[in-house]
Amino acid sequence: MRECHGIPGEFTLEGRKGWCLVSSEKHTDVQKRPQAGFSRRGFIRGVGLGGGAVGATIFQSTAEAAPPAPAALGPGEVAITLSINGKEHKLNVEPRLTLLDALRERLNYTGAKKVCDRGTCGACTVLLDGKAVYACSILAIDAQGRNIQTVEGLSQGSELHPVMRAFVNNDAQQCGYCTPGFVVAVKAFLDENPKPTYEQVKDGLGGNLCRCGTYVGIRKAVLEAAQARR
Amino acid sequence: MPEYKWPAMNARRVMGQPLDRVDGPDKASGRAKFSTDIKRPNMLYGALLTCPHPLARVRSVDVHEAEKMPGVRAVDVISGPGTEIQWAGTEVAAVAADTYQQALDAVRRIKVDYEILPGHLVNEADLGKAQAANRAKPAGEVVSGDPDTAFKEADVVSEGEYGIPVLAHCCLEPHGQVIAWDGNQAEFFATTQAVVAIGNDLAKGLEIPADRVHVRQDHMGGGFGSKFQAERWGLAAARLSRAAGGRPVKLHLDRRTELEIAGNRPSFFGKIRLAAKKDGTITAWESTTWGTGGIGGGGLSAALVPYVFTKIPNKRVNHTAISTNCGGARAWRAPNHPQVSFLTCAAMEDLAAKMKMDPLELFLKNVQFTARPEVYAAQLKKAAEMVNWSKNWHPRGEGGKGPVKRGLGIGIATWGGLGHNSQCRTTIHPDGRVEVELASQDLGTGTRTVIHQVAAESLGLRVSDITVKIGDNRYPVSGSSGGSTTVGGVSASTRKSTLNALEKLFEIVAPALGAPANQLEAVDGRIQVKGNPAKSIAWRDACKKMGVSPISAMGENDQRNPMGLIDQGVGGVQIADVSVDTETGIVKINKIAVVQDCGLIINPKTAESQCLGATIMSICGALYEERIMDDQTGRFLNADMEFYKLAGIKDIGEIEVHLDIAPHHDGRGVIGLGEPPVVPGIAAISNAVANAIGVRVPRLPMTPDRVLAALERRKA
């Protein structure tokens, strides 16, 4: 398996093609690439088991709004600005640093969790311009100029977001480690599907994994949150 | 001494309520801090170098270049020259640096010279191969009754072969810690099932008194039996911290290492023969099983075989432990039970199929051989009713026309419980606040919530009036969370501690109410003369009478004397309803009916969540999970989450849980539910698939290729 950190161009990760950007100007054609046409689970099962379980957008790498960057960055640190939950953060990062590591280790936004670190499990899900993405699979430098929203940005003070409230009401969490990623994925799912059916819920949240087995509660929570948001 | 027994079922106000888990808002909002989220001033990041070879001797470890890399503050050699490596993934060295990326860069510069040793073995499915390699250690034959005669005289004899692979715990929060050790004191932010025991373990490794280790953990991201020890990486992180002048070091395993070495459960393969009379009564059992738990082999208590139906009169049991060059097994949620349940229930349904008998009837016919015939008979009937067995069951292989076949199958379980040793301290403050402290931990099971409910119940308060403090080894000592013993231990100690504190408060308040202390009760936020709300005082006013000194009282659960508050021994039955596409080999779960024996349920909501989660774990084991080892390289090929597959939200069908919350169960007291519901599901799903397609898929997980191969063999 080849990792994408810091090496420009097309790469293949476990049979799937993705793009790795060093200079975000170089590969604007990534926008034309399919971004959510297949899911982790749909892909693995090949023959169709769990078919169509399309989850969070994977390997999202559009760079449309990024500011102009030099032709090659790194390997040393570069100054970047990230807009997180409406607040601007200036920091110096190596170009290889993922958005997830920047959030967790540099800026102390620890809601997004590092579990698989390879765009599979969804525990690191955040919103990039309103779309759910895996923060482990995006470089921090490529998140510049984008509106990053983490789980911390969804609740207002001690007031829980309706999705969080629904997770609590339906005991849609046990150890709680996958929960913030799921909450963000559900928020994005409901933004796109305000009135989902039960079947759509099962199809739409295939991009997140839980080990304790909280899916029954999550299904109920999504439907309740959809109701509460109306 | 107060009477500690639980209030009558209909008199409880807080216990028995399906309350939301108290830490739910923190977890859902991302505020909950896990070990991996801890950030300390001047913290360094650690990374491990692990060995890529399954069998090798370390000739030398050269860390010079690594030490000179930018940001590196300390390097620790874990497996020095001469060390024999027994499995790939073994820890060789660790680095602490200013950033995680710098630590990874430095790890890549460590030069290890290995002498690759011949003769590694990583796969155990082929018993003959393991025997030829001299890696098989028989446990010795155990015979009871006269199996030879019983097989000779049997009306029917059935035979089958079954196999269930090694599964990894795959905790979402990886093992690891943030640790600061200055050579004297250690601050240890752990992810553990045992805040007390892990501190003691670390102290032993560092050769310091246990009270110099301060363990803290608010939340932990899954353990399932794999998180009890301080671990080699924990000791390495401590040494790195010391070498860096006591700066905190954060070191957690990456996903590959987590899967390779941080826990798995043993495989079981077996050939099973059953003898029976025409009416389905089993007369003899014979099993030859083998499995691996890593280099140490992997034992199986003969007492566990056959599972649940232990009183079958004539038995011959053989088990062989196979030593493999793989990361070692650890306790895994109901150790060995799911595997043995699968082997036993699969053999029983295969017998029923051979006799053209309804397996439900066969199970019912043989409940006489279990320790609790009435319980299992009632549970089998209840589960059958939940899936409409009489309408939906069909003889094996007669799943109708069309490519998609539906089937039903049965699985069965037993488990212990009771409660670990636990001490609890309750402090009532003059301003009315109540603090309840235990050095326990909440694995996500709801421990924190049930402690709140027990305390609130005892004191006549609400959950929101109680502050529960757990996850710190400086609180009163409580046991490790294993064996489903936590809820029993902490509920009993909390009950006793809160009542002991309340008794002291009654003595203070008694004069004001003009009644003896033993005639008072705490109800709905007041202290009153028993049955007389007119003679009462509000909780806060009562507490004011203490003056300035708080009241503090201990309570203890001694596992040798549970005093009727807790019990052990629960049965369980699950029936799976599946559809199998015989063209693609894909198995789809329609429904799983979960009937779980229980005692007193403190919180029906979190209790049900345990049953649901455990059942989903069984679906993972039946259909998706498998550690795949490469014979040549000796490596774990799918040590990631892309190919070490877990069920997703669409893969679990519908799950219906029946917890029989009733006075005759309630009277037994509290019994743990963490493990028992994870046992029967795999057996039930395997049997349902066999019922659907007419042939056993002998090896788990039942991936499409294995289902299609089984169908091919049937045609042949």
Interface residues (C-beta under 8 A of the other chain):
Chain A: E14 R40 R41 I44 R45 V47 G48 L49 G50 A53 E94 R96 L97 D101 R104 E105 N108 T110 G111 A112 K113 K114 V115 C116 D117 R118 T120 C121 A123 T150 V151 E152 L154 S155 L160 H161 V163 M164 R165 F167 V168 N169 D171 A172 Q173 Q174 C175 G176 Y177 C178 T179 P180 V183 V201 K202 D203 L205 G206 N208 L209 C210 R211 C212 G213 T214 Y215 V216 G217 I218 R219
Chain B: D20 R21 D23 G24 P25 D26 K27 A28 S29 G30 R31 A32 K33 F34 T36 D37 K39 Y45 T99 Y100 Q101 C170 C171 L172 E173 P174 H219 M220 G221 G222 F224 D254 R255 L443 G444 T445 G446 T584 G585 I586 V587 K588 K605 T606 E608 S609 L612 G613 A614 T615 I616 M617 D640 M641 E642 F643 K645 L646 A647 G648 I649 K650 D651 I652 I655 P704
